[in-house]
Amino acid sequence: MSPLLSKKVGITLYWSAILLAESPTLWADDDFIVYSPQVTYGQSEAELRGFHSQDARPGLNGLGAFESSIAHTFTDWWKVEFYTSTYEQTPGLGTQYSGQELENTFQLTETGQYPVDVGLLASYAQVPIPGLPNSLEIGPLLQTRLGYTEHILNIICQKDVGAGALPGCHMREAYSFRYRLTTPFSPGFEAYNRPFDRARQLGPAFYGEFKVGHGGKELEYSAALLYGTNYGAPDRTMVLRLEYEFF
Amino acid sequence: MNPFSRIPLLTALALSCLSSPNFAVEPDAALIHQNGQFTPPLLIVPSGKKVRLRIENLETESMELESETLAVEIVIPPQHTTIIHIGPLAPGRYDYFNDDNPQEKGVIVAQ
């Protein structure tokens, strides 16, 4: 089989798997993270994160993705994060490289200046698979702290661009709650709503951070076990994130 | 509901926070982190009002100012000034420390 033909067969199989799945959804890794609007000038980050879903339906069982990124905050209000690689797992097709992404976080208000800290997310994701669209994302990031609890809400609009783009803006919401028990371990929960995919998930999460040596180096982790609450969502999705912050 | 209709509503909510007149003028306070200590070690601020707090880190390493009673956890880069807002605080004593070096502590008193 020639390389060109095998590429076409691959694309056909890819789309066939998507269309035949009971929930024809591209599960981008960005869907399972809740962004904070707060940035720290001069700080750099290296991050790994991923998710894996389980479901009795073959089209949803084994869906997953993982990605790596690096970030730097250039001013008191602007952070740039570059996702160097994103891989998606599709039932029946294995793991495929799914592109890169450039993401900007803008902190719009000073910390604690208003009842809610406000930021903005703006990103562009490039998908290397011919026939699949790239995407733009934009939306507000909201965060507040009430005593020992922290609440973050993201409301994101995703717009396909380029070949194969679906019309309209696909909204999604993400919410996290954290109870600041201790620095190494804080329990909470996360909720994700994807109306376009008719998928709603929520479940327990926990968060923590550890100092690494001196000089502001820190390792942060978080994990969540999300349960689908409607038909479009997988029964269970496990999420894991690791981030190394340094100056 | 038209998904596009959420964006103007959210923008209006965000702008309403920004334009709230209650936060137009806030008393200022300042902390300096240098030589492993905070200056002043006891900072007095007015109670019942939001306070704009300038934290100046003169060290060559970052620090993380943390206080559960103040509901603050913020990283201050090396040789950098960060502004946060605290309060309104009820009258009382609020402890804080540098999470990167917990023996570096200070107190904010609201009165």
Interface residues (C-beta under 8 A of the other chain):
Chain A: Q38 T40 Y41 G42 Q43 D76 L108 T109 E110 T111 G112 Q113 Y114 P115 V116 V118 G139 P140 L142 R145 L146 G147 Y148 I155 C157 G168 C169 H170 M171 R180 T183 P195 K211 H214 G215 G216 F247
Chain B: P3 F4 R6 I7 L10 T11 A14 C17 L18 S20 F23 K50 R52 E61 S62 M63 E64 E68 A71 V72 E73 I74 V75 P77 P78 H80 T82 I83 I84 H85 I86 D99 D100
